């Protein structure tokens, strides 16, 4: 560029700056450039209660986390669980069942184990409840082993399994998964020697643990399957009696067909089943045979069904996605109410979950939004709702749980210690509900 053009450009810039100096006021011009937050995009309310306050008031959180227009005339969702609370008065003379469905937060009998111990200590009962024929995820409460042709099977071996919540190649077209949402196939043509399978179970809890002791075994299987226990042969729906305070049992399955599970329990008190479904969003109950489930709920005096889902259904924080998924969960709740008319339903929402925002780990904004929608759904469907998110302490409580070794590094799952804490909070919330007037 020629020197004369450079000089002309230089003087032009000076002239522009001079004009700006004349136009801009002495105080200058202030521009406030602001971008909406995810909370505003999702119409989230800011938590105004501190973490400590929320932790102390989790029993009344239903009336404080949503607009008044959402809450109906019932002050607390535990009023919708009357069938369950009424059944507690009969546990001295019969067994009453609680079934706890959930996602990976329940694996290894986490949360459920603490809930079971607290309730059985107060209302009686023993045993771990339902178990799959072949255990692929070790439990904290029992040790289980499977043998085919005398060979102990690893978690990746064993009979062919079907899962309602698993990969598509493990699904069934007829919906016959049983109430656990899984089954094991006994058939030599699929796994050699699998028409004769030995399964041994030993309780691993300490000597004071209620689930350590049981006195009967219940079989849930096709009519073609026989289970031999303590010299007794039983078939689907039948019970084998054992000596009081049994803590270890050897069983032999023979026949060809499906085994949907077996239960270690007592004739009175509370029986509490742990049914984890890894990666499940909770939309699978419509794929489970209705009659099969209804028959089991009725035959076992099931009076409380807990559905703990939400974390896997938050998706990518889209308001539309979360709303859609809550409506899918509503459909599952309605199905459960039809299949278990004698039971109360309790829905447990997601825990606090962390994602990285602005370089820091913070609450995923989809969690409090889904929590509000689930509460509204529960109120409208007349079922119980427990906000695990608020019981933990609300926004960013997962960070505090991590500091106390209650949650893992992933910012999603609890440690064993954290699962026990969650189970304690749930037990306390349930117990306090019995005295509501």
FENBEL-V757972 format. One record per residue. N is the residue number from 1. RES is the residue in one small letter. SS is DSSP state (~ for helix, > for strand, _ for the rest). Layout:
n: (N | N)
res: (RES | RES)
ss: (SS | SS)
This chain:
n: (1 | 2 | 3 | 4 | 5 | 6 | 7 | 8 | 9 | 10 | 11 | 12 | 13 | 14 | 15 | 16 | 17 | 18 | 19 | 20 | 21 | 22 | 23 | 24 | 25 | 26 | 27 | 28 | 29 | 30 | 31 | 32 | 33 | 34 | 35 | 36 | 37 | 38 | 39 | 40 | 41 | 42 | 43 | 44 | 45 | 46 | 47 | 48 | 49 | 50 | 51 | 52 | 53 | 54 | 55 | 56 | 57 | 58 | 59 | 60 | 61 | 62 | 63 | 64 | 65 | 66 | 67 | 68 | 69 | 70 | 71 | 72 | 73 | 74 | 75 | 76 | 77 | 78 | 79 | 80 | 81 | 82 | 83 | 84 | 85 | 86 | 87 | 88 | 89 | 90 | 91 | 92 | 93 | 94 | 95 | 96 | 97 | 98 | 99 | 100 | 101 | 102 | 103 | 104 | 105 | 106 | 107 | 108 | 109 | 110 | 111 | 112 | 113 | 114 | 115 | 116 | 117 | 118 | 119 | 120 | 121 | 122 | 123 | 124 | 125 | 126 | 127 | 128 | 129 | 130 | 131 | 132 | 133 | 134 | 135 | 136 | 137 | 138 | 139 | 140 | 141 | 142 | 143 | 144 | 145 | 146 | 147 | 148 | 149 | 150 | 151 | 152 | 153 | 154 | 155 | 156 | 157 | 158 | 159 | 160 | 161 | 162 | 163 | 164 | 165 | 166 | 167 | 168 | 169 | 170 | 171 | 172 | 173 | 174 | 175 | 176 | 177 | 178 | 179 | 180 | 181 | 182 | 183 | 184 | 185 | 186 | 187 | 188 | 189 | 190 | 191 | 192 | 193 | 194 | 195 | 196 | 197 | 198 | 199 | 200 | 201 | 202 | 203 | 204 | 205 | 206 | 207 | 208 | 209 | 210 | 211 | 212 | 213 | 214 | 215 | 216 | 217 | 218 | 219 | 220 | 221 | 222 | 223 | 224 | 225 | 226 | 227 | 228 | 229 | 230 | 231 | 232 | 233 | 234 | 235 | 236 | 237 | 238 | 239 | 240 | 241 | 242 | 243 | 244 | 245 | 246 | 247 | 248 | 249 | 250 | 251 | 252 | 253 | 254 | 255 | 256 | 257 | 258 | 259 | 260 | 261 | 262 | 263 | 264 | 265 | 266 | 267 | 268 | 269 | 270 | 271 | 272 | 273 | 274 | 275 | 276 | 277 | 278 | 279 | 280 | 281 | 282 | 283 | 284 | 285 | 286 | 287 | 288 | 289 | 290 | 291 | 292 | 293 | 294 | 295 | 296 | 297 | 298 | 299 | 300 | 301 | 302 | 303 | 304 | 305 | 306 | 307 | 308 | 309 | 310 | 311 | 312 | 313 | 314 | 315 | 316 | 317 | 318 | 319 | 320 | 321 | 322 | 323 | 324 | 325 | 326 | 327 | 328 | 329 | 330 | 331 | 332 | 333 | 334 | 335 | 336 | 337 | 338 | 339 | 340 | 341 | 342 | 343 | 344 | 345 | 346 | 347 | 348 | 349 | 350 | 351 | 352 | 353 | 354 | 355 | 356 | 357 | 358 | 359 | 360 | 361 | 362 | 363 | 364 | 365 | 366 | 367 | 368 | 369 | 370 | 371 | 372 | 373 | 374 | 375 | 376 | 377 | 378 | 379 | 380 | 381 | 382 | 383 | 384 | 385 | 386 | 387 | 388 | 389 | 390 | 391 | 392 | 393 | 394 | 395 | 396 | 397 | 398 | 399 | 400 | 401 | 402 | 403 | 404 | 405 | 406 | 407 | 408 | 409 | 410 | 411 | 412 | 413 | 414 | 415 | 416 | 417 | 418 | 419 | 420 | 421 | 422 | 423 | 424 | 425 | 426 | 427 | 428 | 429 | 430 | 431 | 432 | 433 | 434 | 435 | 436 | 437)
res: (x | x | x | x | x | x | x | x | x | x | x | x | x | x | x | x | x | x | x | x | x | x | x | x | x | x | x | x | x | x | x | x | x | x | x | x | x | x | x | x | x | x | x | x | x | x | x | x | x | x | x | x | x | x | x | x | x | x | x | x | x | x | x | x | x | x | x | x | x | x | x | x | x | x | x | x | x | x | x | x | x | x | x | x | x | x | x | x | x | x | x | x | x | x | x | x | x | x | x | x | x | x | x | x | x | x | x | x | x | x | x | x | x | x | x | x | x | x | x | x | x | x | x | x | x | x | x | x | x | x | x | x | x | x | x | x | x | x | x | x | x | x | x | x | x | x | x | x | x | x | x | x | x | x | x | x | x | x | x | x | x | x | x | x | x | x | x | x | x | x | x | x | x | x | x | x | x | x | x | x | x | x | x | x | x | x | x | x | x | x | x | x | x | x | x | x | x | x | x | x | x | x | x | x | x | x | x | x | x | x | x | x | x | x | x | x | x | x | x | x | x | x | x | x | x | x | x | x | x | x | x | x | x | x | x | x | x | x | x | x | x | x | x | x | x | x | x | x | x | x | x | x | x | x | x | x | x | x | x | x | x | x | x | x | x | x | x | x | x | x | x | x | x | x | x | x | x | x | x | x | x | x | x | x | x | x | x | x | x | x | x | x | x | x | x | x | x | x | x | x | x | x | x | x | x | x | x | x | x | x | x | x | x | x | x | x | x | x | x | x | x | x | x | x | x | x | x | x | x | x | x | x | x | x | x | x | x | x | x | x | x | x | x | x | x | x | x | x | x | x | x | x | x | x | x | x | x | x | x | x | x | x | x | x | x | x | x | x | x | x | x | x | x | x | x | x | x | x | x | x | x | x | x | x | x | x | x | x | x | x | x | x | x | x | x | x | x | x | x | x | x | x | x | x | x | x | x | x | x | x | x | x | x | x | x | x | x | x | x | x | x | x | x | x | x | x | x | x | x | x | x | x | x | x | x | x | x)
ss: (_ | _ | ~ | ~ | ~ | ~ | ~ | ~ | ~ | ~ | ~ | ~ | ~ | ~ | ~ | ~ | ~ | ~ | ~ | ~ | ~ | ~ | ~ | _ | _ | _ | _ | _ | _ | _ | _ | _ | _ | _ | _ | _ | _ | ~ | ~ | ~ | ~ | _ | _ | _ | _ | _ | _ | _ | _ | _ | ~ | ~ | ~ | ~ | ~ | ~ | _ | ~ | ~ | ~ | ~ | ~ | ~ | _ | _ | _ | _ | _ | _ | _ | _ | _ | _ | _ | _ | _ | ~ | ~ | ~ | ~ | ~ | ~ | ~ | ~ | ~ | ~ | ~ | ~ | ~ | ~ | _ | _ | _ | _ | > | > | > | > | > | > | > | > | _ | ~ | ~ | ~ | ~ | ~ | ~ | _ | _ | ~ | ~ | ~ | ~ | ~ | ~ | ~ | ~ | ~ | ~ | ~ | ~ | _ | _ | _ | _ | _ | > | > | > | _ | _ | _ | _ | _ | _ | _ | _ | _ | _ | > | > | > | > | > | > | > | _ | _ | > | > | _ | _ | _ | _ | _ | _ | _ | > | > | > | > | _ | _ | _ | _ | ~ | ~ | ~ | _ | _ | _ | _ | _ | _ | _ | _ | _ | _ | _ | > | > | > | > | > | _ | _ | _ | _ | _ | _ | _ | _ | _ | > | > | > | > | > | > | > | > | _ | _ | _ | _ | _ | _ | ~ | ~ | ~ | _ | > | > | > | > | > | > | > | > | _ | _ | _ | _ | > | > | > | > | _ | _ | > | > | > | _ | _ | _ | _ | > | > | > | > | > | > | > | > | _ | > | > | > | > | > | > | > | _ | _ | > | > | > | > | > | > | > | > | > | _ | _ | _ | > | > | > | > | > | > | > | > | _ | _ | _ | _ | _ | _ | _ | _ | ~ | ~ | ~ | _ | _ | ~ | ~ | ~ | ~ | ~ | ~ | ~ | ~ | ~ | ~ | _ | _ | > | > | > | > | > | > | > | _ | _ | ~ | ~ | ~ | _ | _ | _ | _ | _ | ~ | ~ | ~ | ~ | ~ | ~ | ~ | ~ | ~ | ~ | ~ | ~ | ~ | ~ | ~ | ~ | ~ | ~ | ~ | ~ | ~ | _ | _ | _ | _ | > | > | > | > | > | _ | _ | _ | _ | _ | > | > | > | > | _ | _ | > | > | > | > | _ | ~ | ~ | ~ | ~ | ~ | ~ | ~ | ~ | ~ | ~ | ~ | ~ | ~ | ~ | ~ | ~ | ~ | _ | _ | > | > | > | _ | ~ | ~ | ~ | ~ | ~ | _ | _ | _ | _ | ~ | ~ | ~ | ~ | ~ | ~ | ~ | _ | _ | _ | > | _ | _ | _ | _ | _ | _ | > | _ | ~ | ~ | ~ | ~ | ~ | ~ | ~ | ~ | ~ | ~ | ~ | ~ | ~ | ~ | ~ | ~ | ~ | ~ | _ | _ | _ | _)
